[in-house]
Amino acid sequence: MASAPKRLKAAAGSSARGNGAADPLSGFLAWCGRAGVQLSPKVRLSREGAVAGYGMVAAAELEPGEVLCTVPRSALLSQHTSSIQALLREGHESLQSQSGWVPLLLALLHEYTASNSYWRPYFSLWQDFRSLDHPMFWPEEEQRRLLQGTGIPEAVEKDLANIHLEYSSIILPFMESHPNVFDPQLHTLELYKQLVAFVMAYSFQEPLEEEDEDEKGPNPPMMVPVADILNHVANHNANLEYSPQCLRMVTTQPISKGQEIFNTYGQMANWQLLHMYGFAEPYPSNTNDTADIQMVTVRAAALRRARSEVQQQLVLEQWDFLCQLEMVGEEGAFVLGWNEVLTEEELSVTLKVLCMSEEEFKEYKEQDSWEGDSEEEENLTFSNEVLSRLKPPCKQLLYDSVLLTLESYRSDLKAEQDLLHNKEAYEKLSRREQQALHVRYGQKRILHQLLELVH
């Protein structure tokens, strides 16, 4: 989970969640006043003028560096501020998990269903969590049909396995030991899954201090009212600043009256945005988009190229060696951006080793020359220009790997391009089909660009 704020664009039901409020937003703003949340008079929270759901819109011209809202730490919803904080503190040891989200999720399970919760006006902005449209809620057939090749179905499968494991092995036993607070009939696996999506889409993680980065794991997630209403684009115009007393959303660019104010969730590729937030940016808006080549795909391409059993055996030995160097793994991927390879050391060393003859490989291992290489690779920016100057065998291996990767999708680039350029056909697509199309198209554009560079 990135350290940046998270906000799902396709969110927010049209009426309050079961509390009869005709206008949840005015109830929420009144709560903000009581909670000490300060909103600049130069902005308004609204559905009108926002790309999706609620958003923050400039009511007057804004200069860079202006504070849009100030949220005191007492208004944050976390395991430390929930009404069951003492219970969570007491059970701390039993609530450890791979995700680190369990204490917050228990706090949310309680606060979301408690009629007297302090955060009730905050929750009323969501009619219910069924409006969250993460791929984890799509039928498996739809996931495979629309997202095959993108990496999302595999990520969803892992998420769901972890959610089921955490719920059955940590959440249920904790709830059963506190029957006066929790009821498994009310606090169901389904609600837990929806709250996981809510945390994925809306939570923030405070960045660690530099001196803590090596020793500590990431900070646990927390909910930040108002700040989480801002939508995301790669070319954002505001970001969140942390201080000991409060969090502030601050402008980073001049903003005109009537313009939507956007935050950033970090440098997120479209597949990550759809997986974690339920939306993708249309091409070519997402300058942070990436495409993956699975590491095992490069191994498969190298094995295909081997003309004899001896050569195939060499490829497997080279692969084992790369595994020992921790350059590759069975589940890893090489990540390609628009202008450079983001896993430059791993891809550079892998191509070099897999393209060696038996003699070169033997010499390479014996001389320990890879140790010096590794430092050299670390300083290398694997830009498009560097890719175009690779040695012919490395170019060929990369080319073959890209072709194999493109085979994993269900449709080709031209079909997607035609669909995007045909407004009438595009508008007939369901929202899920549109979002999946943006993910696939961006990835394929990056892969085709690489084909041209190494051809």
C-alpha positions in Angstrom: 0.0 0.0 0.0 1.6 3.3 -1.1 2.3 6.1 1.4 0.1 8.5 -0.6 -3.6 9.0 0.1 -6.1 6.7 -1.6 -9.3 7.7 -3.1 -11.7 5.6 -5.3 -13.1 7.6 -8.2 -16.2 5.5 -8.8 -17.5 5.9 -5.3 -20.2 7.3 -3.0 -23.8 6.3 -3.1 -26.4 8.9 -3.8 -28.0 8.9 -0.4 -27.0 8.5 3.2 -26.4 5.0 4.6 -29.6 4.1 6.4 -29.7 7.2 8.7 -32.4 9.1 6.9 -30.3 12.2 6.1 -31.4 13.7 2.8 -28.0 15.4 2.4 -25.1 13.4 3.9 -22.7 16.1 2.8 -24.2 18.9 4.9 -24.2 16.5 7.9 -20.6 15.6 7.2 -19.6 19.3 7.0 -21.3 20.0 10.3 -19.4 17.1 11.8 -16.1 18.6 10.4 -16.9 21.8 12.3 -17.4 19.9 15.6 -14.2 17.8 14.9 -12.0 20.8 14.3 -11.5 20.1 10.6 -10.8 23.4 8.9 -11.9 23.8 5.2 -10.6 26.8 3.2 -13.4 29.2 2.1 -11.8 29.0 -1.3 -12.9 25.3 -1.9 -16.1 23.3 -1.8 -16.9 19.6 -1.6 -19.3 18.6 -4.3 -20.4 16.0 -6.8 -20.8 18.7 -9.4 -17.5 19.5 -11.2 -15.9 16.3 -9.9 -14.8 13.5 -12.2 -16.5 10.9 -10.1 -18.2 10.6 -6.8 -17.5 13.5 -4.5 -14.5 15.8 -5.2 -13.0 19.1 -4.1 -13.5 22.0 -6.4 -11.9 25.5 -6.3 -14.5 28.2 -5.4 -11.9 30.9 -6.1 -8.4 31.1 -7.7 -5.7 29.4 -5.7 -1.9 29.9 -5.7 0.7 27.2 -5.0 1.2 26.6 -1.3 -2.3 27.4 -0.1 -3.8 25.2 2.6 -7.1 23.6 1.4 -8.0 21.8 4.6 -6.4 21.1 8.0 -7.4 17.8 9.7 -6.4 17.5 13.4 -5.1 14.1 14.4 -8.1 13.7 16.8 -10.4 13.6 13.7 -8.5 10.7 12.0 -10.1 7.3 12.2 -7.5 4.7 13.2 -6.9 1.8 15.6 -5.6 4.5 18.0 -8.7 6.8 17.9 -11.5 4.2 17.7 -13.9 3.8 20.7 -12.4 0.3 20.9 -8.8 1.4 21.0 -8.2 -0.1 24.5 -9.5 -3.5 23.3 -7.3 -3.3 20.2 -4.2 -2.4 22.3 -4.9 -5.2 24.7 -5.2 -7.7 21.8 -2.2 -6.3 19.9 -0.2 -9.5 19.8 -3.0 -11.6 18.5 -3.8 -9.1 15.7 -0.5 -9.2 13.9 -1.0 -10.0 10.2 0.8 -10.0 6.9 -1.1 -6.9 5.8 -0.8 -5.0 9.0 -4.4 -3.8 8.4 -6.3 -6.0 10.9 -6.6 -3.5 13.9 -7.9 -0.7 11.6 -10.4 -3.2 9.9 -11.7 -4.2 13.3 -12.1 -0.6 14.3 -14.0 0.0 11.0 -16.2 -3.1 11.5 -17.2 -1.7 14.9 -17.6 2.1 14.0 -19.4 1.4 10.7 -22.1 -0.6 12.4 -22.4 1.3 15.8 -25.4 3.6 15.8 -23.7 6.0 18.2 -20.3 6.1 16.4 -18.5 9.4 16.5 -17.7 8.9 12.7 -21.2 8.2 11.6 -21.5 11.4 9.6 -18.3 10.5 7.8 -19.6 7.0 6.9 -22.9 8.5 5.7 -21.0 9.8 2.6 -21.2 6.1 1.4 -24.6 4.7 1.0 -23.0 1.3 1.4 -19.8 -0.2 0.2 -21.4 -2.1 -2.7 -20.6 1.0 -4.8 -16.9 0.1 -4.5 -16.2 -1.6 -7.8 -12.7 -3.2 -7.4 -12.0 -6.2 -9.6 -12.2 -8.4 -6.4 -16.0 -7.9 -6.6 -16.2 -8.8 -10.3 -17.3 -12.4 -11.3 -14.2 -14.5 -12.1 -15.3 -15.0 -15.7 -15.5 -11.2 -16.2 -12.1 -10.7 -14.5 -10.5 -13.3 -16.9 -12.3 -12.0 -20.0 -11.5 -8.3 -19.4 -8.2 -8.4 -17.4 -6.3 -11.5 -18.7 -2.6 -10.5 -19.2 -2.8 -7.4 -17.1 -1.6 -9.0 -13.8 -4.8 -8.0 -12.0 -6.5 -11.4 -11.7 -3.4 -12.8 -10.1 -3.3 -9.9 -7.6 -7.0 -10.3 -6.8 -6.5 -14.1 -6.2 -3.8 -13.3 -3.6 -5.9 -10.6 -2.0 -8.9 -12.9 -1.6 -6.8 -15.7 -0.2 -5.3 -13.3 2.3 -8.7 -11.8 3.2 -10.2 -15.2 3.9 -7.2 -16.3 5.9 -7.1 -13.1 8.0 -10.9 -13.3 8.7 -11.0 -16.9 9.7 -7.7 -17.1 11.6 -7.6 -13.6 13.3 -10.8 -11.7 13.0 -13.3 -14.4 13.9 -11.4 -15.7 17.0 -11.1 -12.0 18.2 -14.8 -11.3 17.7 -15.8 -14.5 19.4 -13.7 -13.6 22.5 -15.5 -10.2 22.6 -19.2 -11.0 22.0 -20.3 -7.8 23.7 -18.7 -5.8 21.0 -18.8 -8.0 17.9 -21.4 -10.2 16.3 -20.2 -12.5 13.4 -23.8 -12.4 12.0 -23.4 -8.7 11.6 -19.6 -8.4 11.1 -19.5 -10.9 8.2 -16.8 -11.9 5.8 -18.7 -10.0 3.1 -18.6 -6.8 5.1 -15.0 -7.4 6.0 -14.2 -7.7 2.3 -16.0 -4.4 1.5 -14.0 -2.7 4.3 -10.7 -4.0 2.9 -11.7 -2.4 -0.5 -12.6 0.8 1.4 -9.2 0.8 3.1 -7.5 0.1 -0.2 -9.3 3.0 -1.9 -9.5 5.6 0.8 -6.8 5.1 3.5 -3.5 6.9 4.0 -0.2 5.7 5.3 2.0 8.2 6.9 5.5 8.0 5.4 8.2 6.8 7.8 11.0 9.2 8.9 14.1 8.5 6.9 16.0 7.1 10.0 13.1 4.6 10.6 12.9 3.3 7.1 15.3 0.4 7.5 14.2 -0.7 11.0 10.4 -0.3 11.0 7.7 -1.8 8.8 5.3 0.7 7.1 3.0 2.8 9.3 -0.5 1.2 9.7 -3.2 2.8 7.5 -5.7 5.4 8.7 -8.8 7.2 7.4 -8.5 10.9 6.9 -11.8 12.7 6.5 -12.0 15.4 3.8 -8.5 14.6 2.4 -9.9 11.3 1.1 -12.5 13.1 -0.9 -10.0 14.4 -3.4 -9.7 12.4 -6.6 -6.4 11.3 -8.3 -4.7 12.1 -11.5 -1.0 11.6 -12.4 -0.7 15.3 -13.1 -2.1 16.4 -9.7 -2.3 19.9 -8.2 -2.3 19.2 -4.5 -0.7 16.9 -2.0 -0.9 16.0 1.7 1.6 17.2 4.3 2.0 15.7 7.8 2.9 17.4 11.0 2.7 16.2 14.7 -0.6 18.0 15.3 -2.4 17.7 12.0 -2.5 16.9 8.3 -2.8 19.5 5.7 -3.8 19.3 2.0 -1.7 22.0 0.1 -1.8 23.2 -3.5 1.2 22.5 -5.7 0.1 24.5 -8.7 -2.1 27.5 -9.5 -5.7 26.4 -9.7 -8.5 28.3 -11.5 -11.9 28.9 -10.0 -14.2 26.0 -10.9 -11.3 23.6 -11.5 -11.3 20.2 -9.6 -8.4 19.8 -7.1 -6.6 16.5 -7.5 -4.4 14.7 -5.1 -1.9 11.9 -6.0 -1.8 8.4 -4.6 1.8 8.0 -5.7 3.2 6.9 -9.0 0.6 4.3 -9.9 0.3 2.3 -13.1 -3.2 1.9 -14.4 -3.3 -1.8 -13.4 -2.6 -0.7 -9.8 -5.2 2.0 -9.9 -7.9 -0.4 -11.1 -6.8 -3.1 -8.7 -6.7 -0.9 -5.6 -9.1 1.9 -6.4 -11.5 0.7 -9.0 -10.6 3.1 -11.9 -8.0 3.7 -14.5 -6.8 6.9 -16.2 -7.6 7.1 -20.0 -4.7 7.0 -22.4 -2.4 9.1 -22.5 -3.1 10.8 -19.2 -1.3 8.3 -16.9 2.4 9.2 -17.4 3.2 6.7 -14.6 1.7 3.7 -16.5 3.8 0.5 -16.8 3.7 -2.9 -18.4 5.2 -6.1 -17.0 7.1 -8.8 -18.6 7.0 -11.8 -16.3 10.5 -13.1 -15.5 9.5 -16.6 -16.3 8.4 -15.4 -19.8 12.0 -14.3 -20.5 13.2 -17.8 -19.4 10.6 -19.4 -21.7 11.8 -17.2 -24.6 15.4 -18.2 -23.9 14.5 -21.9 -23.8 12.6 -21.6 -27.1 15.6 -20.1 -28.7 17.9 -22.9 -27.5 18.5 -25.2 -30.4 19.7 -28.3 -28.5 19.3 -30.0 -25.2 22.7 -28.9 -24.2 21.8 -25.2 -24.9 18.5 -25.7 -22.9 20.5 -27.1 -20.0 22.7 -24.0 -20.1 19.7 -21.7 -20.0 18.4 -23.5 -16.9 21.8 -23.3 -15.2 22.0 -19.6 -16.1 18.5 -19.1 -14.7 19.4 -20.9 -11.4 22.5 -18.6 -11.1 20.3 -15.5 -11.6 18.0 -16.9 -8.9 21.0 -17.2 -6.5 21.9 -13.5 -7.3 18.2 -12.7 -6.5 17.9 -11.0 -9.9 14.9 -13.2 -10.9 12.2 -15.3 -9.2 9.3 -17.5 -10.3 6.7 -14.8 -9.5 8.7 -11.7 -10.3 8.3 -9.3 -13.2 10.4 -6.8 -15.2 8.6 -3.5 -15.1 8.7 -1.2 -18.1 7.7 2.5 -18.0 7.1 4.9 -21.0 10.7 6.1 -21.0 12.8 3.6 -19.1 12.9 0.1 -17.5 12.1 0.5 -13.8 13.8 -2.8 -12.9 16.9 -1.9 -14.8 19.5 -3.9 -12.8 17.4 -7.1 -12.9 16.6 -6.9 -16.6 20.1 -5.8 -17.6 21.9 -8.7 -15.7 19.3 -11.2 -16.8 19.6 -10.4 -20.5 23.4 -10.4 -20.3 23.6 -13.8 -18.5 21.0 -15.6 -20.6 22.8 -14.5 -23.8 26.2 -15.8 -22.8 27.9 -18.8 -24.4 28.9 -21.7 -22.2 32.5 -20.5 -22.0 31.5 -16.9 -21.3 29.1 -18.0 -18.5 31.8 -20.3 -16.9 34.3 -17.4 -17.0 31.7 -15.0 -15.6 31.0 -17.2 -12.6 34.6 -18.0 -11.9 35.9 -14.4 -12.0 33.1 -13.2 -9.7 32.9 -10.4 -12.2 29.1 -10.1 -11.6 29.9 -8.4 -8.2 31.5 -5.4 -10.0 28.8 -5.6 -12.6 26.1 -5.3 -10.0 27.4 -2.0 -8.8 27.8 -0.8 -12.4 24.2 -1.8 -13.2 22.9 0.0 -10.1 24.1 3.3 -11.6 22.7 2.6 -15.0 19.4 4.2 -16.2 17.9 1.7 -18.6 16.3 4.3 -20.8 14.7 3.8 -24.2 17.9 5.1 -25.8 20.0 2.4 -23.9 17.5 -0.3 -24.9 17.9 0.6 -28.6 21.7 0.1 -28.2 21.6 -3.4 -26.7 23.7 -6.1 -28.3 21.7 -8.0 -31.0 21.3 -11.3 -29.0 19.9 -9.3 -26.0 17.6 -7.3 -28.3 16.3 -10.6 -29.9 15.7 -12.2 -26.5 13.8 -9.1 -25.3 11.8 -8.9 -28.6 10.8 -12.6 -28.2 9.8 -12.0 -24.6 7.6 -9.1 -25.5 5.8 -11.1 -28.2 5.2 -13.9 -25.7 3.8 -11.4 -23.3 1.4 -9.9 -25.9 0.1 -13.5 -26.5 -1.2 -13.5 -22.9 -3.9 -10.9 -23.7 -7.2 -11.8 -25.3 -7.2 -9.1 -27.9 -4.6 -7.1 -30.0 -3.6 -3.5 -29.9 -5.4 -2.5 -33.1 -8.8 -3.9 -31.9 -8.5 -1.8 -28.7 -7.4 1.3 -30.6 -10.4 1.1 -32.9 -12.7 0.7 -29.9 -11.2 3.8 -28.2 -11.4 5.9 -31.3 -15.0 4.9 -32.0 -16.9 7.1 -29.6 -20.3 5.4 -30.2 -18.9 1.9 -29.6 -16.9 3.0 -26.6 -19.9 4.5 -24.9 -21.8 1.2 -25.3 -19.2 -0.5 -23.2 -20.0 -1.1 -19.5 -18.0 0.9 -17.0 -15.9 -2.2 -16.1 -15.2 -2.8 -19.8 -14.1 0.8 -20.2 -11.7 0.7 -17.2 -10.2 -2.6 -18.3 -9.7 -1.3 -21.8 -7.7 1.7 -20.5 -5.5 -0.8 -18.5 -4.9 -3.1 -21.4 -4.4 -0.4 -24.0 -1.7 1.4 -22.0 0.2 -1.8 -21.3 0.1 -2.8 -24.9 1.3 0.6 -26.1 4.3 0.4 -23.9 5.1 -3.2 -25.1 4.7 -2.2 -28.7 7.0 0.8 -28.2 9.6 -1.7 -26.8 9.2 -3.9 -29.8 10.0 -1.0 -32.1 13.1 -0.1 -29.9 14.6 -3.5 -30.1 13.5 -4.6 -33.5 
